[in-house]
Amino acid sequence: MILIFTFAIFAIGCTKAEEVPQAVKNLEKFKFITIEHPDILAPIFELTDDKKNKFTSNDLKGRVYIVQGFAPGCSSCAREIAALNKVHNQFKEKGLEIISLDIVSEDIKGALDTKERFNGGDWRWAIDSDNVAVKFGMSTLESTFIVDKEGIIRYKDESLSDSEILSQEIVKLI
């Protein structure tokens, strides 16, 4: 079941490099349609990051954090990482946490390769060893969630994230 879910997310959310320009143009039209404010409790999870630090959703309480899924080599994910870099640079001093979640790899090598290849920031990179994508209900690789200091999901988008929109949402929560 998880393998089917992972394949479906990869097939839907990741496009070939030559398709990206038109795909991005099409997604721009739906930028605001895919934004939700669920206001529901974030699921409980436990992960290990790229520095071998175990952390849980409870460890993140008191901090605003972003969970964003990706798959190694996904060209649309490169655009997501660029948006996260802008947001990270703007809010890291205010305690924003970011979790880039590799939903397909069996080990951290895929996440580290993606981080290096697309100039990912110095935030938490992890593989989805606890079915976090399923728990959050990610339906595309572009799924992005912002969780507030109390552990409530305050923002969700299912398309390419816009760093300005993410920043506007984070300002409300920090």
FENZIQUI-V287375 format. One record per residue. N is the residue number from 1. RES is the residue in three letters. PHI is phi in whole degrees, 0 to 359 (NA if undefined). PSI is psi in whole degrees, 0 to 359 (* if undefined). Layout:
# FENZIQUI-V287375
N;RES;PHI;PSI
N;RES;PHI;PSI
This chain:
# FENZIQUI-V287375
1;MET;NA;312
2;ILE;296;322
3;LEU;297;319
4;ILE;295;315
5;PHE;300;315
6;THR;297;316
7;PHE;297;318
8;ALA;298;316
9;ILE;297;316
10;PHE;297;316
11;ALA;292;321
12;ILE;282;316
13;GLY;273;344
14;CYS;244;129
15;THR;247;161
16;LYS;289;153
17;ALA;304;320
18;GLU;287;344
19;GLU;270;345
20;VAL;303;311
21;PRO;305;313
22;GLN;290;321
23;ALA;299;318
24;VAL;297;317
25;LYS;300;317
26;ASN;295;319
27;LEU;292;329
28;GLU;304;323
29;LYS;297;331
30;PHE;255;13
31;LYS;309;314
32;PHE;272;338
33;ILE;293;326
34;THR;274;359
35;ILE;276;133
36;GLU;230;159
37;HIS;234;81
38;PRO;296;327
39;ASP;51;49
40;ILE;235;158
41;LEU;295;131
42;ALA;292;147
43;PRO;292;158
44;ILE;278;135
45;PHE;210;163
46;GLU;223;128
47;LEU;225;168
48;THR;238;128
49;ASP;274;181
50;ASP;294;346
51;LYS;260;12
52;LYS;68;23
53;ASN;269;124
54;LYS;280;140
55;PHE;212;157
56;THR;235;169
57;SER;299;326
58;ASN;295;327
59;ASP;295;336
60;LEU;270;354
61;LYS;299;140
62;GLY;93;357
63;ARG;230;147
64;VAL;277;135
65;TYR;219;157
66;ILE;246;137
67;VAL;244;126
68;GLN;223;125
69;GLY;276;157
70;PHE;200;169
71;ALA;229;140
72;PRO;306;135
73;GLY;83;359
74;CYS;286;120
75;SER;292;324
76;SER;291;333
77;CYS;292;332
78;ALA;299;322
79;ARG;292;324
80;GLU;297;316
81;ILE;296;322
82;ALA;298;318
83;ALA;295;318
84;LEU;295;324
85;ASN;301;315
86;LYS;298;314
87;VAL;293;317
88;HIS;300;314
89;ASN;298;326
90;GLN;285;326
91;PHE;240;1
92;LYS;298;325
93;GLU;288;345
94;LYS;262;8
95;GLY;94;8
96;LEU;298;133
97;GLU;253;143
98;ILE;232;136
99;ILE;240;112
100;SER;269;118
101;LEU;250;109
102;ASP;284;110
103;ILE;268;0
104;VAL;240;335
105;SER;282;153
106;GLU;271;338
107;ASP;221;172
108;ILE;289;348
109;LYS;303;319
110;GLY;297;319
111;ALA;295;316
112;LEU;294;323
113;ASP;296;317
114;THR;295;317
115;LYS;302;313
116;GLU;290;314
117;ARG;298;322
118;PHE;250;19
119;ASN;56;49
120;GLY;291;153
121;GLY;281;176
122;ASP;272;65
123;TRP;238;189
124;ARG;283;125
125;TRP;245;128
126;ALA;213;157
127;ILE;267;155
128;ASP;277;74
129;SER;277;356
130;ASP;233;24
131;ASN;54;38
132;VAL;298;321
133;ALA;301;318
134;VAL;291;315
135;LYS;299;321
136;PHE;280;342
137;GLY;80;37
138;MET;295;129
139;SER;249;351
140;THR;217;166
141;LEU;291;341
142;GLU;273;8
143;SER;295;127
144;THR;229;134
145;PHE;234;138
146;ILE;245;127
147;VAL;247;135
148;ASP;277;182
149;LYS;294;339
150;GLU;267;0
151;GLY;88;23
152;ILE;258;131
153;ILE;287;114
154;ARG;257;347
155;TYR;208;141
156;LYS;213;135
157;ASP;225;153
158;GLU;243;11
159;SER;232;185
160;LEU;303;127
161;SER;285;147
162;ASP;253;123
163;SER;299;326
164;GLU;293;319
165;ILE;293;316
166;LEU;301;317
167;SER;299;317
168;GLN;300;321
169;GLU;290;320
170;ILE;291;321
171;VAL;304;324
172;LYS;294;336
173;LEU;253;339
174;ILE;275;*
